[in-house]
């Protein structure tokens, strides 16, 4: 399986979320604890801004994907409930009745 290219391997490849977050953390650390000249601080700020945009973009994409998955699952459950197709993997709403479960077990044997 091909490896994902990182920013160190190719200059125009976008960093992964984890790489961008680690970069942001190191920039913040340097800006807070080192005595840097103004020009270097501005360069760090610019790089940090780019990394922050990347993180926000990846998070927004992930949110959208999660919302789609949630909607798809909800639609599947609604379709199953309308057609009466419920499986054992979907718990019934309400409180379970243990006596019914015991009776079902007895009938199986």
N, C-alpha and C positions, 0 to 999 in steps of 0.2 A: 504494500500500500504506500503511495507517495506521501512524503512528509509535507506538512504545511510550511510554506515559506514564511520566515520571520523577517522583521525589518532589518536585521543584521545581514541576512543573506541577499536581500534584494531591496533597494531603496524605496521603491514605489509600492511595495506590499503593505497593506494595513496591518497593524499589530493586532494580535488577539486581545480579547477583553483583559485577560490576566496580564499580558505584557504591558498594555496601556496603563492598567491600574498600578502595576509595579513601577513603571516609569513615573507616573504621577507622584507616588509615595516618595520616590528618591528625589524628585525635584522639590517637593515640599520640605523634605528633610534638609536638603542643601540650602534652600532659601531661608529656612528658620534658624539654622545653626552655623552657617558659614558666613564669614565676612566677604561678600562678593562685591565687585565693582558694579556700578549701575548698569552698564551695558550687558554684563553677564546676567544680572537679575532680569532684565527685560527679555533677553534671549530665553532664559528658563521659563519666564511667564508665558512667552509665545508658544514654546514647546508644550508646556503644561496645558494651555488652552486647546491646542490641537488634540492632545491625548484625552482631555476631558470630553471634547466633542465626539471622539471615537467611542469612549465608554458609554456616553448617553445614547449614541446611535445603536450600539449593540444591545443595550438594555431595552430601548424602545422596540427593537426588532423582536427580542425575546418576549416582551409583554404582548405584542401582537400575536405571536405564535401561540402563546399560552391561552389568550382569549379565543383564538380560533379552535384550539383543542377543546376548551371548555364548552364552547357553543356546539361543536360537533357532538360531544358526549351528551349534552343536554338534549339535543335534537334526537339522538338515537334513543335515549330513554323515553322521550315523549312519544316517539313513533312506536316503540315497543308497548307502551302502556295503552295506546289507542288500538293497536292490533291484537292486544292480549298475549303477545309473545314475551313472556317473562321467563328468564332462566334462573337456575339455582344460584348463579353468581350475583344476582341482584337481590339484596335483602328487601323484604316487604316493609312498607311503612307501618308505623304503629308499634305496639309492644308485642314481642314474640310470646306465643302461648306454649309453654314447655310441655303441657299435657298432649297437645297435638303432635309435637315432635316425637314424644315417646310412643304414641300410637302409630305413627308412621314407621318408626323403627321396628315395632313389633310386627306390623303387617309385612315388612320386607323379609322377615325370617319365617 
